[in-house]
């Protein structure tokens, strides 16, 4: 395979992904679905309620306990 073929193959894949993403976004907007958001964008525009903060803290605590058990078992 020469360089020209490799470049064409890469460009074709990138263009295909861009077109598919555009079609998906257009269909989502047309059907009234919410647009896709990244984790970063989703966390910027709203505050965490006390109940959500408490639930997150509990999940973090349980995760830490599990990690400690795993570390102890794997030693």
Secondary structure, DSSP 8 states (H G I E B T S, - for coil): --HHHHHHHHHHHHHHHHHHHHHHHHHHHHHT------HHHHHHSS---HHHHHHHHHHHHHHHHHHHHHHHHT-
